[in-house]
Amino acid sequence: MMLLLTGSVFAQDTITGWTFPVNTGGDSLNANLGTTQNKTYDLRFQWVLTATTDSTLNTITFANGASTYAASAPGWDNGMDVKFWSAKFKAANYSDFKVYSKQKSDPTGPRDFKLQWRLSSTTYADVTGGTVTLGNDWTTGVVNALPVPITGQGTSSIYIRWIMASNTSVNGGTVESAGASMIDDILITAVGATGQNEILYTNRFRVFPSLNHGTFNFTSTEPVEKISVCDMSGRTVFNTQNPSGTQQVALPGAKPGMYLLKVRFQGSNEELSTRFVVE
């Protein structure tokens, strides 16, 4: 199997994600990265029916996002512990899940959210440290590498939701029906069988072509402190500090096989990695 860094994962089950690059069309709310199966799943604005069943609420529209567009919806009034954004994906044989997201609300939209997770036919559990306080901007309500204790998923679907935690609005009043809330740049990472914290879905960096002859291009939307490449035995075959945002990497004499690209962003101790293939 070949890893496609723009959406696929070298595993039986793969992850998914949303950056909302377009604001029209039948697939505009579907995951824009991931496997063919996961790209049929859409982000939803829902409300609680029972502990294990939900119902879809108002139609989602679009607003200006943190980068391109964002999912947006009004109708959050009286939504405490009831109304939420919901994302669904599959990721067998992975652990140490972490979630990234960005949220904002209009002044009369909801201010307080919390993250929860569940597997199919189970109840939601709170994510420790998953409270999110929103502002009328894309910098206040940010979730960054939040650990989610997902275990025992097998091939079951995994659900993560951002649910209203109070009826207080961004301006300190009560959430009004016309107050819109938005979500963007949902990112999910996990540790794979290699023991590395692999990028399952991201728009933070890209490697292309993912199937190459030992030369590829690396691009990043954020400043990078270090990138390195190692083979599956753990031997480092390339290493550089402070690479540019766009850089060509050459691996002279690289043997055909699977390789790990490791990335450390500036100001972070977290090292992420993803795979590519030399043919």
ZIRA-V133020 format. One record per residue. N is the residue number from 0. RES is the residue in three letters. PHI is phi in whole degrees, -180 to 180 (none if undefined). PSI is psi in radians with two decimals (999 if undefined). Layout:
n;res;phi;psi
N;RES;PHI;PSI
N;RES;PHI;PSI
This chain:
n;res;phi;psi
0;MET;none;2.59
1;MET;-113;2.38
2;LEU;-82;2.22
3;LEU;-106;1.95
4;LEU;-70;-0.24
5;THR;-86;0.05
6;GLY;176;-0.38
7;SER;-105;2.77
8;VAL;-123;2.45
9;PHE;-75;1.39
10;ALA;-167;2.89
11;GLN;-65;-0.76
12;ASP;-112;2.53
13;THR;-122;2.96
14;ILE;-98;3.12
15;THR;-146;2.99
16;GLY;-174;2.89
17;TRP;-130;2.22
18;THR;-123;-0.07
19;PHE;53;1.09
20;PRO;-72;-0.35
21;VAL;-130;2.79
22;ASN;-121;0.28
23;THR;-140;2.84
24;GLY;101;2.74
25;GLY;-63;-0.42
26;ASP;-102;0.17
27;SER;-67;-0.39
28;LEU;-101;-0.07
29;ASN;-76;2.75
30;ALA;-55;2.31
31;ASN;-97;-0.04
32;LEU;-132;2.63
33;GLY;125;-3.00
34;THR;-75;2.94
35;THR;-57;-0.73
36;GLN;-62;-0.86
37;ASN;-71;-0.38
38;LYS;-73;-0.11
39;THR;-86;-0.14
40;TYR;-90;2.37
41;ASP;-109;2.71
42;LEU;-72;2.46
43;ARG;-128;2.59
44;PHE;-103;1.97
45;GLN;-131;3.02
46;TRP;-138;2.77
47;VAL;-79;2.26
48;LEU;-99;-0.98
49;THR;-135;-3.08
50;ALA;-62;-0.43
51;THR;-123;0.09
52;THR;-132;2.57
53;ASP;-133;2.91
54;SER;-133;2.51
55;THR;-79;2.40
56;LEU;-97;-2.50
57;ASN;-57;2.76
58;THR;-64;2.36
59;ILE;-85;2.38
60;THR;-115;-2.79
61;PHE;-132;2.63
62;ALA;-135;3.00
63;ASN;-64;2.27
64;GLY;-100;-2.95
65;ALA;-66;-0.52
66;SER;-127;-1.18
67;THR;-103;-1.68
68;TYR;-116;3.00
69;ALA;-140;2.63
70;ALA;-71;2.41
71;SER;-142;2.52
72;ALA;-157;2.45
73;PRO;-89;-2.97
74;GLY;86;0.51
75;TRP;-93;0.07
76;ASP;-61;2.49
77;ASN;55;0.66
78;GLY;-102;0.07
79;MET;-57;2.17
80;ASP;62;0.30
81;VAL;-129;-0.79
82;LYS;-105;2.48
83;PHE;-161;2.78
84;TRP;-86;2.50
85;SER;-135;2.35
86;ALA;-124;2.44
87;LYS;-124;2.45
88;PHE;-159;3.03
89;LYS;-128;2.50
90;ALA;-161;1.32
91;ALA;-71;2.64
92;ASN;65;0.48
93;TYR;-125;2.74
94;SER;-145;-3.14
95;ASP;54;0.95
96;PHE;-72;2.49
97;LYS;-135;2.53
98;VAL;-121;2.45
99;TYR;-124;2.50
100;SER;-163;2.89
101;LYS;-133;2.33
102;GLN;-135;2.69
103;LYS;-152;2.83
104;SER;-139;2.72
105;ASP;-63;2.88
106;PRO;-55;-0.56
107;THR;-100;0.15
108;GLY;-89;3.04
109;PRO;-67;2.43
110;ARG;-95;-0.62
111;ASP;-113;2.24
112;PHE;-133;2.89
113;LYS;-144;2.62
114;LEU;-92;2.46
115;GLN;-139;2.84
116;TRP;-143;2.75
117;ARG;-159;2.86
118;LEU;-99;2.96
119;SER;-54;2.37
120;SER;64;0.35
121;THR;-120;3.01
122;THR;-93;2.75
123;TYR;-72;2.53
124;ALA;-123;2.49
125;ASP;-65;2.54
126;VAL;-94;2.14
127;THR;-57;2.25
128;GLY;77;0.22
129;GLY;-93;0.29
130;THR;-77;2.40
131;VAL;-130;2.20
132;THR;-107;2.12
133;LEU;-95;2.72
134;GLY;-127;-3.09
135;ASN;-89;0.92
136;ASP;-161;3.01
137;TRP;-99;0.21
138;THR;-113;-0.28
139;THR;-84;-0.89
140;GLY;-92;1.05
141;VAL;-107;2.29
142;VAL;-105;2.20
143;ASN;-128;1.89
144;ALA;55;0.79
145;LEU;-78;2.11
146;PRO;-68;2.36
147;VAL;-122;2.11
148;PRO;-80;1.01
149;ILE;-78;2.18
150;THR;-142;2.75
151;GLY;67;0.42
152;GLN;-74;-0.52
153;GLY;51;-2.25
154;THR;-99;0.16
155;SER;-68;2.70
156;SER;-71;2.55
157;ILE;-113;2.36
158;TYR;-119;2.31
159;ILE;-122;2.35
160;ARG;-132;2.65
161;TRP;-110;1.74
162;ILE;-106;2.53
163;MET;-61;2.33
164;ALA;-106;-0.12
165;SER;-160;2.96
166;ASN;-99;0.34
167;THR;-85;2.36
168;SER;-89;2.97
169;VAL;-59;-0.63
170;ASN;-84;0.11
171;GLY;91;-0.04
172;GLY;-91;-2.59
173;THR;-104;2.42
174;VAL;-58;2.28
175;GLU;-102;2.74
176;SER;-63;-0.51
177;ALA;-84;-0.18
178;GLY;-72;2.09
179;ALA;-92;2.60
180;SER;-127;2.60
181;MET;-132;2.68
182;ILE;-141;2.57
183;ASP;-155;2.89
184;ASP;48;1.03
185;ILE;-82;2.07
186;LEU;-122;2.49
187;ILE;-136;2.28
188;THR;-125;2.83
189;ALA;-161;2.82
190;VAL;-90;2.18
191;GLY;-93;-2.97
192;ALA;-63;-0.35
193;THR;-78;-0.20
194;GLY;85;-0.01
195;GLN;-92;2.62
196;ASN;-80;1.58
197;GLU;-85;2.49
198;ILE;-75;2.03
199;LEU;-93;-0.57
200;TYR;-153;2.23
201;THR;-162;2.66
202;ASN;-115;0.29
203;ARG;-80;-0.58
204;PHE;-151;2.93
205;ARG;-147;2.51
206;VAL;-122;2.26
207;PHE;-153;2.51
208;PRO;-73;2.59
209;SER;-76;-0.38
210;LEU;-109;1.94
211;ASN;-142;-3.09
212;HIS;-109;0.44
213;GLY;105;0.07
214;THR;-132;2.24
215;PHE;-148;2.94
216;ASN;-106;2.42
217;PHE;-117;2.24
218;THR;-130;2.58
219;SER;-140;2.50
220;THR;-91;-0.09
221;GLU;-130;2.68
222;PRO;-61;2.34
223;VAL;-113;2.34
224;GLU;-83;-0.65
225;LYS;-158;2.45
226;ILE;-129;2.55
227;SER;-146;2.78
228;VAL;-128;2.33
229;CYS;-133;2.70
230;ASP;-83;3.13
231;MET;-74;-0.12
232;SER;-87;-0.12
233;GLY;96;0.00
234;ARG;-77;2.21
235;THR;-77;2.23
236;VAL;-115;-0.12
237;PHE;-159;2.51
238;ASN;-158;2.29
239;THR;-150;2.58
240;GLN;-102;2.54
241;ASN;48;0.98
242;PRO;-68;2.80
243;SER;-74;2.93
244;GLY;-65;-0.43
245;THR;-133;2.12
246;GLN;-149;2.47
247;GLN;-94;2.35
248;VAL;-115;2.27
249;ALA;-118;2.38
250;LEU;-119;1.42
251;PRO;-59;2.30
252;GLY;75;0.22
253;ALA;-64;2.27
254;LYS;-79;2.62
255;PRO;-58;2.48
256;GLY;149;-2.99
257;MET;-89;2.45
258;TYR;-132;2.70
259;LEU;-109;2.22
260;LEU;-98;2.12
261;LYS;-105;2.39
262;VAL;-130;2.32
263;ARG;-124;2.10
264;PHE;-82;2.66
265;GLN;-63;2.40
266;GLY;80;0.19
267;SER;-133;2.48
268;ASN;-92;-0.08
269;GLU;-80;2.29
270;GLU;-109;2.14
271;LEU;-109;2.68
272;SER;-145;2.76
273;THR;-150;2.90
274;ARG;-108;2.71
275;PHE;-147;2.95
276;VAL;-121;2.29
277;VAL;-100;2.16
278;GLU;-103;999
